């Protein structure tokens, strides 16, 4: 299941490179090859430039990552990072209206952007000799965004419609929003990335201008270029276009620490839907929040997720969907790379004649089994191969490689972590998978949302 | 059950005047007498002064109310209003250390303060000719608070201990905190008044200074004096002491609108406790948020609460505690006067041999009965008499009268509302009680917290 934690300006559903088809056991040698080198330089104003050359085709990807996303938003302004991302396509004085995107597409390139919990990122895919114009325009809108009132009113309507289509009309997305809002009491991941509808409605020009000024500083950004380019040339070009933008102090968002959860939380959600649906979330640590000596836990949680839901042979699709036929679909996901501690999420849609209640029993039985018995070496190897193959094949996409560099850097992990991932996964043992299952996937740390289809809207008005 | 939504600097449990013993049917004529007049004047700097003369004894109560409380707090700074309240007793240059309270007590007076969701208030009870010094000191600490680092470190420890004693070591209070945090997803009442422990720990001097500067403005305050005083003299005295304090713009807290709840939320809480315990909260509107023509709903919800839990003859104590003997205690409460929409709360502790599960069934059966059948005229009269008698007897306390004036004024209702309360309650019909039960006490709007006693602390560490 794709949960909506990423939003982008043109409503392309979640970045498709996450879902490349994978070959399970046919692990190529490339898996163990050294990843290409990343060259970095930090400009005087704090902008970090990261370049990974790849000469296979005469193209390049530029991504500009800002360290601001939904998790930085204050209450009453949820969704503002994403609205600002939309407004970034509404022009500056020099490049008015939609001339940014028109310029890129007139060069045969593509551009877009996405907003997540921890970041907002803008990207262009271009011929390798056309980066200068992309940099010029990015540097321009980092400083000189117009944010015209008339454009804002239009974009707010677009975003509200996006929320209706992608959250309110999608039972799984509504359930996911409830899951996070209920699991987190003092943690910004409780806030939806798209924002609460009432907050979106009240975002104004001044707030957006303040948000842009506060966060869109060169010292709060990472510029990533991957492709057929020369790092030195890129550094010079970055200096030329971004070098004159002044650094300014970025006040961090307030730290919020989630209180320890002390028991299961269950939410019923009566909304229009075709079938029942079940979501379970467990509070789990992520790599960026674990001390170095405990980072194996994050790898083990990833492997556990892959054992449940990594390819057709994994437990959830095999057991619940194909063998027992009680579920139409069942999946698991875990946010290894999040900046803040997050949820390991299981979900299942019952097949006709079956219920969400059965899904809950089946999923909890899977967790209980992971806690009671170590997984077999065969299964572990298959899961490991899945995870690593996924990573390796994804390397084929320039955009994905830029994404990994930018995301790891922006989330505080550092791009170098990518080079440790294969070793991290390979080191996970069956005992470790069992240990994290016992430690984190407990009833104390669990939140469950059940969707009950409502055919007639009989929800009472809000008080 | 007293839920901790009010905190004061010296940890006196919730203001005792709420719990005066009441005579159910012996409604005195005073109930229908005109309440004493309130004289008001607004100084040029925006400070509103409200005076209610009462010559029965040569004493006076002064209360200074600021329009800031837990509901105004940003995430990461929950509890800051209450910490500031504590620091207000730590001195200024002119009245250093604890000389404020020492001065008041050397005059035979008493002083304290309390912090709620919607306000922070300071009060003194003094001889009627000693108000000048109280005003002088209040005006001084409105502007010149020291907020010394050493004092802050001490007070933070005091407040953390207060949180341990009053929330973490009290299962009912922990459950209430969970109830609010789970019921509200985008509403400041989800935040505890005392603050999350991790937030309290990180409150610093600069934040407190900013909080004090931002909110402690004369134009964000109401000064209430009740007692044997002459209104004109009080206005002059207020002008003398507060008149020179400059008005300044107070940026309001962001508005947050709670999304419509679409199904029951159930929380299990495994904590050290003697017995199981059950809390149910329904999202309900409050008077301040209802349009004038719908305010009867708030009165009807109050009457409904009194029918369930207003004196020994009311339904919960009679049926659950005395007749069926399944509950050791059972109660109901509703926040008629809150600034923002809140919860109507039911709770019950099972008697030995009974369970929280039975409490839930019994309480839900009570709600179902209120929805299915109108209450009898006799019951309605008894509940009305309870509510009105409560109000009338409470009038006997100067402090309570000042409290009602200050609270109604600060919460946006206006002190005049008090004079309409009796008529409001008297107008409620059995059909209206049934109507609000049907409209608001639904499964869609319900959140339940169940405490399961945990004898050994086996909660896993936080991720």
Interface residues (C-beta under 8 A of the other chain):
Chain A: X74 X75 X76 X77 X78 X178 X181 X182 X185 X186 X188 X190 X191 X196 X197 X198 X199 X202 X253 X254 X255 X256 X257 X258 X259 X260 X262 X263 X264 X265 X266 X267 X268 X269 X270 X271 X283 X284 X285 X289 X341 X439 X440 X442 X443 X444 X445 X452 X459 X460 X461 X462 X463
Chain B: X74 X75 X76 X77 X78 X178 X181 X182 X185 X186 X188 X190 X191 X196 X197 X198 X199 X202 X253 X254 X255 X256 X257 X258 X259 X260 X262 X263 X264 X265 X266 X267 X268 X269 X270 X271 X283 X284 X285 X289 X341 X439 X440 X442 X443 X444 X445 X452 X459 X460 X461 X462 X463
